[in-house]
Amino acid sequence: MTVQLQNVSKRYGKKIALEDVSLTFKKGRIYGLLGPNGSGKSTALKLITGLVFPDHGTVTVNGNEVSRKTCEAVAYLTELDMFYDTFTVQETVDYVASQFADFNREKAGELLKELRLNPMEKVKSLSKGNRGRLKLVATLARNTEVILLDEPFSGLDPMVRDSIVQSLLKYIDFENQILIIATHEINEIEPLLDEAIAIYYGSVIGQEVVETLREEQGLSVLQWFKKLVTQTEEGV
């Protein structure tokens, strides 16, 4: 299983979201797509799911060019909260299960317990943290080879963030799945990452194996990212 972006560019009107980006993601690895808000991270994930299409270049999932059907093979946690407030937690899980043939109800039940969500509670009554947990349940319960998480820690308190990290460690099949996490909160996901990819206003400015950064360069992922941004802004 591989996911590839080859010379991909995408604009929204006059705004450049991505400019000539080429990336390859392989199974068995966790990738961090890192950059400030508006850098193009979310656009990259939407291109992989087939929710938007490139103006130039190609995006493929396991050799097949993305289409509207690609979302059936990719589990995607959007930054947006798109639940029905009148549903209970369990009704939300049931609805997601009805939309995707690969949804694993047993896994969803385990995740609900793990993340301490009450199946009978109404979505409209959930805290922001618990809504974030519910999004994670809906995503991780799918048996797909590609999992995309867009800003999974946005607005969540440290305890909730820690529970999400623990769930990722427990419920991801590290040998057979590709996990791509797009975030600007770099410190939160550094312990998870195999590779870090720095995106800065539409361009990939660096990609490194995290272990190499630590052992050979003596840098944390955040230090590496800040160094790249400084060099980019100074034109180095």
VOGU-3710 file (C-alpha; in Angstrom, 3 decimals, decimal comma):
1> mtvqlqnvsk> 0,000/0,000/0,000  1,332/3,412/-0,982  -0,130/6,888/-1,283  1,535/9,283/-3,721  1,242/12,935/-4,640  3,199/13,660/-7,810  3,857/17,299/-8,765  0,543/18,302/-7,261  -0,687/21,886/-7,298  -4,010/23,168/-6,004
11> rygkkialed> -5,503/26,645/-5,906  -8,694/28,040/-4,443  -9,316/31,065/-6,635  -6,118/33,116/-6,438  -4,955/31,459/-3,207  -2,253/28,797/-3,611  -2,970/25,834/-1,336  -0,230/23,527/-2,666  2,498/24,203/-5,216  4,266/21,335/-7,044
21> vsltfkkgri> 4,186/18,934/-4,088  5,525/15,376/-4,449  5,222/12,959/-1,516  5,156/9,194/-1,020  3,603/7,501/1,999  4,190/3,797/2,704  2,398/1,339/4,964  3,771/0,605/8,399  4,740/4,218/9,064  3,266/7,203/10,889
31> ygllgpngsg> 3,741/10,525/9,145  3,354/13,996/10,573  2,257/16,636/8,069  3,390/19,712/9,958  2,804/23,390/9,368  0,894/26,476/10,492  -2,792/26,949/9,776  -3,297/27,701/6,087  -0,126/25,912/4,997  -1,909/23,330/2,835
41> kstalklitg> -2,047/20,374/5,227  -5,817/19,949/5,093  -5,816/20,302/1,317  -3,292/17,473/1,048  -5,549/15,182/3,091  -8,638/16,135/1,087  -6,772/15,342/-2,125  -5,929/11,877/-0,799  -9,570/11,203/0,093  -10,868/12,401/-3,271
51> lvfpdhgtvt> -12,885/15,229/-1,724  -11,010/17,721/-3,919  -8,900/17,207/-7,020  -5,560/18,699/-8,082  -5,304/21,420/-10,691  -2,037/19,835/-11,819  -0,308/16,550/-11,016  -1,713/13,228/-9,831  -2,747/11,691/-6,525  -2,869/7,893/-6,250
61> vngnevsrkt> -3,817/5,412/-3,546  -2,207/2,021/-4,133  -1,590/2,913/-7,764  -5,156/4,037/-8,475  -5,862/7,671/-9,192  -8,160/9,153/-6,560  -11,860/9,532/-7,281  -15,031/10,123/-5,296  -14,957/6,430/-4,377  -11,558/6,719/-2,717
71> ceavayltel> -13,218/7,748/0,559  -14,469/4,163/0,814  -10,849/3,013/1,227  -9,594/5,875/3,409  -10,609/6,706/6,989  -10,598/10,477/7,354  -10,978/12,492/10,539  -11,855/16,006/9,465  -11,077/19,066/11,529  -14,762/20,000/11,218
81> dmfydtftvq> -17,396/18,733/13,633  -20,104/17,209/11,435  -22,215/15,200/13,879  -25,999/15,333/14,202  -26,666/16,932/17,578  -29,963/15,093/18,076  -28,264/11,675/17,822  -26,924/9,792/20,801  -23,310/8,607/20,760  -24,493/5,098/19,844
91> etvdyvasqf> -26,779/6,389/17,090  -23,809/8,293/15,677  -21,722/5,114/15,657  -24,621/3,216/14,033  -24,944/5,892/11,349  -21,235/5,777/10,488  -21,410/1,974/10,417  -24,256/2,183/7,894  -22,106/4,308/5,578  -18,965/2,153/5,467
101> adfnrekage> -18,859/-1,611/4,882  -15,452/-1,802/6,590  -16,733/-0,394/9,892  -15,896/-2,694/12,822  -18,641/-2,442/15,460  -16,690/-4,502/17,979  -13,715/-2,177/17,676  -16,039/0,822/18,001  -17,445/-0,614/21,238  -13,945/-1,093/22,626
111> llkelrlnpm> -13,026/2,468/21,689  -16,158/3,875/23,349  -15,142/2,165/26,596  -11,483/3,111/26,207  -12,340/6,766/25,679  -15,063/6,739/28,346  -17,946/7,770/26,139  -21,507/7,088/27,253  -23,354/5,479/24,304  -26,681/6,909/25,514
121> ekvkslskgn> -25,555/10,537/25,832  -26,803/13,007/23,242  -24,142/14,477/20,981  -25,397/18,003/21,770  -24,547/17,380/25,442  -20,945/16,312/24,789  -18,025/18,521/25,746  -15,606/19,547/23,005  -13,171/16,947/24,301  -15,734/14,161/24,094
131> rgrlklvatl> -16,801/15,248/20,625  -13,144/14,912/19,646  -13,093/11,430/21,155  -16,243/10,483/19,230  -14,654/11,609/15,964  -11,719/9,355/16,755  -14,030/6,385/17,385  -15,755/6,956/14,052  -12,391/7,021/12,280  -10,373/4,308/14,010
141> arntevilld> -13,205/1,748/13,957  -12,898/1,489/10,194  -10,678/-1,285/8,811  -8,827/0,702/6,174  -5,206/0,733/5,098  -5,035/4,541/5,112  -5,985/6,699/8,109  -5,907/10,490/7,866  -6,269/12,713/10,930  -6,687/16,449/10,433
151> epfsgldpmv> -5,805/18,457/13,567  -6,967/15,722/15,979  -5,829/17,733/19,028  -7,355/21,081/18,076  -8,839/22,832/21,109  -8,548/19,789/23,384  -7,143/19,844/26,901  -3,957/17,887/27,748  -5,800/14,954/29,368  -7,933/14,419/26,277
161> rdsivqsllk> -4,890/14,708/24,028  -3,102/12,052/26,053  -6,054/9,664/25,776  -6,124/10,150/22,013  -2,399/9,404/21,717  -2,856/6,240/23,794  -5,750/5,124/21,580  -3,669/5,661/18,467  -0,891/3,512/19,914  -3,346/0,777/20,851
171> yidfenqili> -5,678/0,643/17,855  -3,451/1,357/14,862  -2,069/-1,672/12,995  1,464/-0,357/12,586  2,485/-3,116/10,175  -0,328/-2,727/7,681  -1,699/0,807/7,885  -0,542/4,247/6,795  -1,294/6,936/9,359  -0,944/10,593/8,344
181> iatheineie> -1,534/13,242/11,005  -1,840/16,862/9,873  -1,250/19,283/12,727  0,389/22,513/13,842  0,713/21,130/17,396  4,038/19,433/16,810  5,071/18,520/20,347  1,904/16,480/20,873  2,601/13,980/18,120  6,403/13,824/18,037
191> plldeaiaiy> 6,517/10,611/20,139  4,273/8,895/17,569  6,060/9,850/14,376  8,291/7,841/12,091  8,661/10,682/9,586  8,069/14,422/9,738  7,091/16,479/6,696  7,237/20,264/6,935  4,776/22,238/4,795  4,998/26,002/4,703
201> ygsvigqevv> 2,381/27,952/2,761  1,902/25,437/-0,003  5,434/24,060/-0,345  7,178/21,086/1,229  10,295/22,575/2,823  11,640/19,415/4,447  11,141/15,728/5,208  13,119/13,685/7,729  13,043/10,420/9,621  12,417/11,450/13,229
211> etlreeqgls> 14,985/9,041/14,666  17,630/10,544/12,370  16,752/14,038/13,562  17,260/13,062/17,172  20,331/10,852/16,865  22,295/12,536/14,071  21,217/16,171/14,283  20,317/16,357/17,969  17,061/18,136/17,167  13,481/17,691/18,248
221> vlqwfkklvt> 10,900/17,823/15,476  9,819/21,291/16,622  13,409/22,581/16,601  13,911/21,135/13,115  10,694/22,717/11,866  11,571/26,150/13,263  15,031/25,925/11,682  13,514/25,130/8,280  11,031/28,013/8,519  13,809/30,453/9,432
231> qteegv> 15,928/29,274/6,492  12,965/29,504/4,134  12,072/33,025/5,218  15,692/34,131/4,923  15,991/32,509/1,505  18,801/30,179/2,585
//
